[in-house]
Amino acid sequence: MVVGSVAYSAGMTLAEERAIIGALSPSRAGDFMTCPLLYRFRVIDQLPERPSPAAVRGTLVHAVLERLYDLPAEARTTAAAQDLLEPQWERLLTEEPEYAGLFETDEERAQWLAQARTMVERYFTLEDPRLLEPAEREMYVETVLESGLLLRGYIDRLDVAPTGEIRVVDYKTGTAPRRDFEAKALFQMKFYALALWRLNGTVPRMLQLMYLGNGEILRYTPDEADLRATERKVQALWEAIERSVRTKEWRHRPSRLCDWCDHQALCPEFGGTPPPVPDHRPGTSSRGRGRPRSATDEL
């Protein structure tokens, strides 16, 4: 789908003021669905987590693809994108000096960068950026549901066709999921589609996940019924979170993701004991403080 340069403001405001009862992003909703105790550690306890090479690589590749579109269309080549890798890595190191400790040897760092280069190169096998003019990149979006629940998040790329059709694009630096896990992968995209629909009344024409780990694309065409179902699911998730806040019961849910969890020492699954639950509700501020990358982007 070739898109034109269509005005589409990232600074969209809420249609009306409502009392906000809480805020939820796709990543935090995903945390609770994966493991309520993980949600508690991240949102309620706000425990620190070590940056992982996989998550930081995702941040680096996303930064390169975002800035690729700063170049004139004819200059958006594979070589130009590769030339952006080192400067963006240096920028990340300046902003987050702890990233320097990710690698024990120069060889590890070189191998990690080579993997990022491969992902950037693979992007060009999926689409031709010279034919695209994204309406938005790294677009912050938020909206408030009738219940007062604020939905927020960052969309990697928003394409708007000259006819007004919207395509929501998300880059993943992992591999495409098996068919029985596609619904979980699409939840994030439906979350964004719901937020956009509630903001401007238009259902996005297409949701597109681009997996740079193996060069596959997952596309989905939503409709209003899909988005209403997503809204009910999001609301039910928030009610479950509120119930856990009231009861102070945050159950752990073992899965393969436990292998990447920083909180094993505090988790009953590994013989640990969580600290007392702090007297704190999930934050309701209207904006986040930046864009975290989760290691689940690699799965």
Secondary structure as GFF3:
##gff-version 3
##sequence-region A 1 299
A	DSSP	beta_strand	22	24	.	.	.	ID=ss1
A	DSSP	alpha_helix	26	34	.	.	.	ID=ss2
A	DSSP	alpha_helix	36	39	.	.	.	ID=ss3
A	DSSP	pi_helix	40	44	.	.	.	ID=ss4
A	DSSP	alpha_helix	53	68	.	.	.	ID=ss5
A	DSSP	three_ten_helix	73	75	.	.	.	ID=ss6
A	DSSP	alpha_helix	78	95	.	.	.	ID=ss7
A	DSSP	three_ten_helix	97	102	.	.	.	ID=ss8
A	DSSP	alpha_helix	106	126	.	.	.	ID=ss9
A	DSSP	three_ten_helix	129	131	.	.	.	ID=ss10
A	DSSP	beta_strand	136	144	.	.	.	ID=ss11
A	DSSP	beta_strand	149	160	.	.	.	ID=ss12
A	DSSP	beta_strand	166	172	.	.	.	ID=ss13
A	DSSP	three_ten_helix	179	181	.	.	.	ID=ss14
A	DSSP	alpha_helix	182	200	.	.	.	ID=ss15
A	DSSP	beta_strand	206	211	.	.	.	ID=ss16
A	DSSP	beta_strand	216	220	.	.	.	ID=ss17
A	DSSP	alpha_helix	224	247	.	.	.	ID=ss18
A	DSSP	three_ten_helix	256	260	.	.	.	ID=ss19
A	DSSP	three_ten_helix	264	266	.	.	.	ID=ss20
A	DSSP	three_ten_helix	268	270	.	.	.	ID=ss21
A	DSSP	three_ten_helix	295	298	.	.	.	ID=ss22
###
